[in-house]
């Protein structure tokens, strides 16, 4: 396409495949409008025979000189998108975020993360990669294979959990409990306390009655509508901790380090119950009567359209 002299070239993302020759790279850059002439770029390459151009995805604004373009490729300054996985995201949430950023199709990511092979050495009982896709911000280039994205996230889990290829005893229960703690509260001080409540209920054989597990069961069955219904509480899933005692079959989300620590070191507490306090935290109780009072108080406040005091 003809452009007047001095006209700014369009911004572009160019994928340089591994093993491409300098002429092939020059042709790709010219076709994308990054350089005006493939021959001119190749000539610049000839003047710098000691430099190797790296494969990867590169983003150019359209104003770079030939020398600048060459320098970017020689340094391997690939273009990346910052992908943030918040604490408590499950693999369905991550799939949506990757899709939003144009980095992976949800079906491909979900199919890959349904296979626990990447962490089988750590957790032989794992049913998927849920729980091991560590919450963090990852620099990911366009066209990065899903397997590589997964390797980044599970690798970060190994680093943050300080696991050097040796799984601690009970890792499956540890990560599963941490995921429940993560989904129940965002209040840092409450995490060990909630882990302690769940520990008490597990020891006494009481069902955990954890709402996030009901939501996860609905997600797995493609029936979640954004709210919990009576039918969800009665839904026959092994993840439904209203129907089944003990922990669910595996994690329901990806916990951060604070929740992992809380599950590893739960608070010693007499409490057996907790309920939302209307301000983002929870009220705790041991006798059922205390829990029922807290629930009534919360429901009254909701009906009145105001927070608890």
C-alpha positions in Angstrom: 0.0 0.0 0.0 1.4 3.4 -1.0 1.9 5.9 1.8 3.3 9.4 1.5 6.9 9.9 2.7 7.0 10.4 6.4 3.6 8.9 7.0 3.3 6.9 10.2 3.0 3.1 9.7 0.1 1.3 11.4 0.6 -0.5 14.8 1.0 -4.2 14.4 1.7 -7.4 16.3 4.0 -9.7 14.3 4.6 -13.4 15.2 8.2 -14.5 14.3 8.2 -18.3 14.2 11.2 -20.3 15.5 13.7 -21.2 12.7 12.6 -18.3 10.4 15.3 -17.0 8.2 16.2 -13.3 8.2 14.6 -12.9 4.8 11.4 -14.6 6.0 11.4 -12.3 9.0 11.9 -9.3 6.7 9.0 -10.4 4.6 6.7 -10.7 7.6 7.7 -7.3 8.9 7.1 -5.7 5.5 3.7 -7.5 5.0 2.6 -6.1 8.4 3.7 -2.6 7.5 6.3 -2.5 10.3 9.1 -1.8 7.8 8.7 -0.3 4.3 11.0 -2.7 2.5 11.8 -6.3 3.2 15.0 -5.9 1.2 16.0 -2.8 3.3 15.5 -4.7 6.5 17.5 -7.7 5.2 20.3 -5.3 4.2 20.4 -3.9 7.8 20.6 -7.5 9.0 23.6 -8.1 6.7 25.4 -5.2 8.4 24.9 -6.9 11.8 25.9 -10.6 11.2 26.7 -11.3 14.8 23.1 -10.6 16.1 20.4 -13.3 16.3 16.8 -12.4 15.8 14.6 -14.2 18.4 11.3 -15.9 17.8 8.1 -14.7 19.5 5.3 -12.1 19.2 6.3 -8.5 18.9 4.2 -5.3 19.0 5.3 -2.3 17.0 3.6 1.1 17.3 4.3 2.0 13.7 6.9 4.7 14.4 10.0 2.6 14.8 13.0 2.9 12.6 14.6 -0.1 10.9 17.4 -0.1 13.5 14.9 0.0 16.3 12.9 -2.9 14.9 16.1 -4.9 14.5 17.1 -4.1 18.0 13.8 -5.2 19.4 14.0 -8.6 17.7 17.7 -9.0 18.6 16.9 -8.4 22.3 13.9 -10.7 22.2 11.7 -8.0 23.7 8.5 -9.9 23.0 5.1 -8.4 23.5 3.3 -9.7 26.5 -0.1 -9.0 28.1 -0.4 -8.9 31.9 -2.9 -11.5 32.9 -3.9 -11.2 36.5 -5.4 -14.2 38.3 -6.9 -12.9 41.6 -7.0 -15.1 44.7 -10.0 -17.3 44.6 -10.4 -17.5 40.9 -11.4 -20.9 39.7 -10.4 -22.4 36.3 -13.7 -21.2 34.8 -12.9 -17.6 35.8 -9.4 -17.9 34.4 -10.7 -19.3 31.1 -13.0 -16.3 30.8 -10.2 -13.8 31.5 -7.9 -15.5 28.9 -10.7 -15.4 26.4 -11.4 -11.7 27.1 -7.7 -10.9 26.4 -7.7 -13.0 23.3 -5.1 -15.4 24.6 -7.0 -18.8 24.6 -10.4 -20.3 23.8 -12.3 -21.2 27.0 -13.0 -24.7 25.8 -9.3 -25.4 25.1 -8.2 -24.0 28.5 -10.9 -25.9 30.4 -10.2 -29.2 28.6 -6.5 -28.8 29.4 -7.0 -27.9 33.1 -9.4 -30.9 33.5 -6.3 -33.1 33.2 -4.3 -33.2 36.4 -1.2 -34.6 34.8 0.8 -31.5 35.3 0.7 -31.9 39.1 0.2 -35.6 39.4 3.6 -35.9 41.0 2.5 -33.6 43.8 -1.1 -34.7 44.2 -1.8 -38.2 43.0 -5.5 -37.7 44.1 -6.0 -34.6 42.1 -9.1 -34.6 39.9 -8.1 -31.5 37.8 -5.6 -28.6 38.0 -8.1 -26.6 40.2 -6.2 -25.3 43.2 -2.8 -25.4 41.5 -3.2 -22.5 39.1 -1.6 -20.0 41.4 -3.1 -16.5 41.7 -0.6 -14.0 40.4 0.1 -11.7 37.4 1.6 -13.4 34.4 3.2 -11.8 31.3 1.8 -13.9 28.4 2.5 -13.4 24.8 -0.2 -13.8 22.1 -0.2 -17.3 20.6 1.4 -18.8 23.7 0.3 -22.4 23.8 -2.2 -23.2 26.6 0.1 -25.9 27.9 2.8 -23.2 28.4 0.3 -20.9 30.3 -0.6 -23.8 32.5 3.0 -24.6 33.2 3.6 -21.0 34.3 0.7 -21.2 36.8 1.5 -24.6 38.2 5.1 -23.7 38.3 4.3 -20.7 40.4 2.3 -22.8 42.7 5.3 -25.0 43.3 7.4 -21.9 44.0 4.9 -20.2 46.4 4.1 -23.4 48.2 7.9 -24.1 48.5 7.6 -27.5 47.0 10.8 -28.8 45.5 9.4 -31.8 43.7 8.4 -33.5 47.0 4.7 -33.4 48.0 4.0 -33.0 51.8 1.7 -35.5 53.4 -1.9 -34.5 52.9 -1.3 -32.0 50.1 -4.7 -32.8 48.5 -6.7 -32.1 51.7 -4.5 -29.0 52.4 -5.1 -27.3 49.1 -8.8 -28.3 49.1 -9.3 -26.8 52.5 -7.4 -23.7 51.5 -9.6 -23.2 48.5 -12.7 -23.3 50.8 -11.1 -20.7 53.1 -10.3 -18.5 50.1 -13.8 -18.5 48.8 -15.4 -17.9 52.2 -13.6 -14.7 53.2 -11.5 -12.0 51.8 -10.7 -10.8 55.4 -7.1 -11.8 56.2 -7.6 -12.1 59.9 -10.6 -14.5 59.4 -8.8 -17.0 57.3 -7.2 -19.1 60.1 -10.4 -18.8 62.1 -12.5 -20.2 59.2 -10.0 -22.9 58.7 -10.4 -23.8 62.4 -14.2 -23.9 62.1 -13.9 -26.3 59.2 -11.4 -28.4 61.1 -13.8 -28.7 64.0 -16.7 -29.7 61.8 -14.5 -32.3 60.0 -13.4 -33.8 63.3 -17.0 -34.0 64.6 -18.3 -35.5 61.3 -20.5 -32.5 60.6 -21.2 -31.4 57.0 -19.2 -28.3 56.2 -22.2 -26.6 54.6 -20.0 -24.4 52.5 -21.9 -22.4 50.0 -19.0 -22.0 47.5 -18.9 -25.8 47.1 -22.5 -25.8 46.0 -21.7 -23.1 43.5 -18.8 -25.1 42.2 -20.9 -28.2 41.9 -23.4 -26.1 39.8 -20.5 -24.8 37.6 -19.3 -28.3 36.9 -22.8 -29.3 35.9 -23.2 -26.1 33.7 -26.3 -25.2 35.8 -25.1 -22.2 37.8 -27.2 -19.0 37.2 -25.3 -16.6 39.5 -27.2 -17.4 42.7 -27.8 -20.4 44.9 -31.3 -22.0 44.7 -32.9 -24.6 46.8 -32.4 -27.0 43.9 -28.7 -26.4 44.1 -28.6 -27.3 47.8 -30.3 -30.6 47.0 -28.2 -31.2 43.8 -26.5 -34.7 44.1 -22.9 -33.8 43.5 -19.9 -35.0 45.6 -18.9 -31.3 45.8 -22.2 -30.5 47.7 -21.0 -30.2 51.3 -24.6 -29.8 52.5 -25.3 -33.4 51.4 -21.9 -35.0 52.1 -19.6 -34.9 55.1 -15.9 -34.4 54.7 -14.0 -32.3 52.2 -15.2 -32.2 48.6 -13.3 -34.3 46.0 -10.8 -31.5 45.3 -10.2 -27.8 45.4 -13.0 -25.5 44.3 -10.8 -22.5 43.4 -7.1 -21.4 43.4 -6.0 -20.2 46.9 -3.3 -17.6 47.5 -0.5 -18.1 49.9 -2.4 -16.6 52.9 -5.2 -19.2 52.6 -2.7 -22.0 52.1 -1.0 -20.8 55.4 -4.3 -20.6 57.1 -5.2 -24.2 56.1 -1.8 -25.3 57.3 -2.0 -23.5 60.6 -5.7 -23.1 61.5 -6.7 -21.2 64.6 -7.6 -23.1 67.7 -11.2 -22.1 68.2 -14.4 -23.5 69.8 -16.6 -22.2 67.0 -18.6 -24.5 64.7 -20.5 -21.9 62.7 -20.1 -18.6 61.0 -22.4 -16.3 58.9 -22.0 -13.1 56.9 -22.0 -10.0 59.1 -23.1 -7.7 56.3 -19.8 -5.9 56.1 -17.7 -8.4 54.3 -16.8 -10.3 57.4 -18.4 -13.0 59.5 -19.9 -13.6 62.9 -18.9 -16.8 64.6 -20.7 -19.1 67.1 -20.4 -22.4 68.8 -23.9 -23.5 69.8 -26.4 -23.8 67.0 -28.6 -21.3 68.9 -25.9 -18.7 68.5 -25.7 -19.3 64.8 -29.4 -19.1 64.4 -29.4 -15.7 66.2 -26.7 -14.4 63.9 -28.6 -15.7 60.8 -31.8 -14.0 62.0 -29.9 -10.8 62.6 -28.3 -10.9 59.2 -31.7 -11.6 57.5 -33.4 -8.8 59.3 -30.7 -6.4 58.2 -31.0 -7.5 54.6 -34.8 -7.0 54.7 -34.3 -3.6 56.2 -31.9 -2.7 53.4 -29.1 -1.7 55.8 -25.9 -3.2 57.2 -25.5 -4.8 60.6 -24.3 -2.8 63.6 
